[in-house]
Structure formats: structure tokens, C-alpha cells
Amino acid sequence: MHILSKSTYIKGLQCEKALYMQKKHPYLRDKLSIEQRAKFQRGTDVGVLAHEVFPGGIDMSPNAPSQFPKKAAETLANLSNPEVKVMYEAVFQFNDTLIMLDILVRDGDRWLAVEVKSSMRLSDTYYNDAALQYYVLHGCGVPLSDFRLMYLNGDYVKDGSIDVKQLFKMESVMDYVVERKAFVAKNVERLKAVVALPHSPVVNIGTQCHNPYPCDFQGHCWKLIPKNSFLFTTAMDDEMLFQCYFNGVNTNAKMLQQVEPDSEEAHQIDALETNSYYIDYKTLYSLAPQPKPKSVAFLNLLLNRPAVPELDGTRPYEEMILAFALQGEHEHDAAIDPSLRTSQRGDDMAAEGCFVWDCFEDHSRWKEAIPLLIEKLSHYELIVCFTPQNLSTTLLRHEIIQNQTIGYKVFNLYDILQEARFYHPAIKRGLTLQRLETALFGEAKLFEHSRILVEATSNDLLGYQQAREDLIIENEIVAKTYQHLFK
Ligand code: SF4
């Protein structure tokens, strides 16, 4: 059996302990977030579509990990069978390292290797992936004419059925992977030795826990770090925090001696110690809508950016509005099951009703959202939302609002809270609505916003219904937060 694979090699480059844990104690891994699972699925879907660029190939994917040796032997046999022109997920193993190459195409007496990526840009990790694959292919004696990364072409506009040759573009990374061979060989030996250790290597927590990817063993490695440790602050970057930590500054009291008493770091540590949150109220109130708006609506947009365009006239990852919930004094007529109008929280705004529109069952109707939003938003002086995206840009892009109105129309609590340096330990890994609710009200409906998108694209009526309910719940939290901060 193999020792390393593409994913464990990449993990090992980030942290030797993460590699060891993955190989020996995978059950200690944190749960994958809904967003991570969706990303994984997206990669698989795009990979399958990419096969059509080189049609007629043999799929070498094993049904179970136990089939890897058999599939590797079959792959090698296929290399010398002139009948086989293309292989998908060809399995190769060299020096205890196993890879599955997305596409391998016969090219005269050599082979063209293609690795597919579901993004529109190439990153260092993709180049590292390719370098490992080249190392294994070279080790297996596969003569290559080229090694290419294939990724989504952002300029492609769907017109009829998907034209896969236009949807993807390719970049040769042959020079890079050849040049990196010695580097990969050295790392493969190093990482194999790590896996062979009788115990997990001693690796202190550090910046590598979040960089380049959040490590999924943080629940395990960080469990002895007190929940109120200054390592969970955000005012200083991780590099500086860990520098202090490794220099013996390992308690909040010691950290407070290192920073100015009125500094943001000191305020954050205070919030940690008192299990509360910190806001720079002076900045917050300076950002409050002035004059006080006569009418306020709360808007929750559900946007979808499919990697592969679904509708004619759209490009990869082009945004469409799948649904919106609008809650405000004029919204008495919910466009959904009336039972959903009943507030589960009983606050004032929720009692005023929530309008929900969606096109879950027929995405081609998505543009119907635009005139509806134009009409509905026109009743309000202020539109309050919470989104890491720039809602003004989205509304402008779809001509839902005009340039001159954005200044006072859209009030994004996400931006306002960032500007007012809002801090709570739960937001160390990003400000989300659920973390905000935990911080302000000590309670949270435990779901990620990405869950709504998964429900909304589930092709399942129950999923659609759940998505509508969740959109309303999120909007209620936005309303409650706005009232709490600016009432
Ligand atoms: S949490 Fe940090 S130290 Fe632990 S395995 Fe992951 S990267 Fe390594």
C-alpha cells in the first residue's frame, strides 16, 4: 500500500504533525464545514465534465481504496496497449506515493498529463500538486510530452449546451514541474519518515495552523489552549502573536504587559477575560445612519455562483439571485407559506412580516427578482443587511439601485462592525451572522449561511422549504442586531 497521496503530501508540506495525524489518527479530525463539502463536490463535478474535452477514455477510478494496487497495475498495462488513447483518474504509484491523474492522453509515443482545477485562477497549491504528480509519473517511467493544468475560462459565455473546449483553458507547467523534481523527491523522503515515526512529531501550534489552509486538527492540537487565550485575538496578526507566545508570553496577563493599555489588543484581551465583546462605540455611533431613517427594511439575498454556467448568456461563477427575504413595515404579504411568517423570536420587526421570493425550482426565472427588488426597496430609506460581500456592488451590478442612491440606501452591518473593530473570541476565524448572534445575545441557531445555498440547490422540496425558513431566520438576526446596536 502507499504511504503518501496528493492530499497527504500537501498536508505534510503545511505541517508534519497534520500529516501524521491524518495517517494515524484521522478520527481526531474536525468536522468538515458545509462550505468545504460543497467545494469538494464542485471539484468532482467539474472534473467529470472536463473528461469530455478528451472523450472516449477509460475510467480507472477504484471503487474502494483496497483496489488501488489493482488499478495501478491496470494503468501500467494500459500504457502499452495502443488501443487505449485516454485514461481518466489513472492510478500511479512510485516510492510509496500514489496519485490519481485526472486525464492522461496518448500523444504519439508519449503522453499528455492533464490535471483539472475547478477555479478560474491557478494557485501555488495547484503547482505543488502538479509537481508531485510529475514526480510520480516520471518515477513510473511515463514519457510525457507535456503536463498541463486545465481550469475554468472566465471569458466563456454559455450559448446552448456547454462547449467544454471553450469552458476550459490549459496552461503548461512542464518547465515548473521538471525544475521542482528534486524538491519533491526531498520532501517525499522527509514526509515518509514522518509517517514512519512511532509517535506524532512534536510540533507546536503556530501560524501553520491557519496557513495556507485552516488545519482540520485544530480541535485536537488547540484543546489545551484556554478558550480565552490572547492567541484568539485578532488585533495583531498571527505572526506577531506566536512570536510573543514562543518568547514566553503565554498568558493574557503577560501579554497585557507587552501592549498599550488602551490598545485594541488590550481591549480584546479584556473581552476575552470578561467573556463579552468589544466594540469601539465612538466609531460605531459615528457610522449610524443620519438622520434617523423613517423606514428601514432588512434584506437577505441568496446569491449563487455556479462554477459551470447553468444559463445561456452566463459565465463560470457568474452571480445570480436565487432568493431574497425582505422584512420591513410594508412587507405584510409573504410570498411563501403563511406559517413561515410567524416569528420564532417575537421581536418587533419579525412581527411585521417577511417577504420571501425564490426561483429554486427554475433558475431561469432569477431575473424576476430585479424588478421586484426595485419596487420593494423603493419604499425604504434604509436597507440593512449583513454580508461579507459588497451588497451595494451587487445591487448596482443588477441595476437594482442607482449610483446616487447607494450612499444612504445600503447599511451593511458586516462592514460597520468591522470598522467599529467589533471583537468576540468566536469571530477569530471570521465574522459570521451566527457568531455575531452568539456574541451579542449568547445564543445561536447553529447553521452556516452556506447551508442555505446547499438546501436551495438540493433539488428537493423539503430542502427548498428549509432554505426559505433559514433565510427568514437570518434576516431576523439582522433585524435584532440592528435594533440592539442602534435603537
Ligand atoms: S493544528 Fe497546527 S500544529 Fe496541529 S496538526 Fe494542524 S497545523 Fe499542525
Residues whose N, C-alpha, C, O or C-beta is under 5 A from the ligand:
A	BS01	SF4	C15 K17 A18 V203 N204 I205 G206 Q208 C209 C215 F217 Q218 C221
